């Protein structure tokens, strides 16, 4: 059934981010329930956002083909700048999954991966902020302290360590 704006249940829209979504319920012009076709994520949007294509699927992997922001309280940017935890998360994914990253040969190129739970930025950020030294700007993410043979970044295998300690282990 169409409404006065021409949007009806079942209509498919393409976003500016190469996603598509389908209208599952039209409440009114400022509250339209949609579902992203690639991930199944459901949300409410306005008719203007839907027509303009300015909606984003927070579960679509866009960092190195695996990482996505998810939904929750952790923001990738604050005050126009990437948050510390976002920068750490982004670099970890790039090292493991982007063959053009300068450190790929030492990480993804030798089989290092990131646990699936941490593909979601919200899960990684929650772990990161739970670490006692997460506010220390010299802290670095390390997966080798537990065991040098570990080939997976995860909450079981990682620690935040001071840069000096991490450099000792690397050298």
Number of C-alpha atoms within 10 A of each C-alpha: 8 10 12 8 9 9 21 17 16 14 13 18 18 17 19 12 13 9 17 20 26 20 21 18 16 22 12 15 15 13 14 20 19 26 19 24 14 12 15 14 15 16 14 17 19 18 18 12 13 22 13 13 18 13 21 16 25 17 20 21 16 12 17 17 13 17 23 20 23 19 14 11 9 19 16 19 13 10 6 7 10 14 16 18 24 21 13 17 23 19 17 20 24 23 23 25 23 20 15 10 15 10 16 20 16 12 21 22 15 11 14 20 19 20 15 12 13 21 23 21 25 22 18 22 22 15 17 23 14 10 12 9 16 18 12 12 10 12 17 19 19 19 23 18 16 12 10 9 10 16 19 19 22 18 15 10 15 19 21 19 20 16 16 12 13 18 11 8 12 9 5
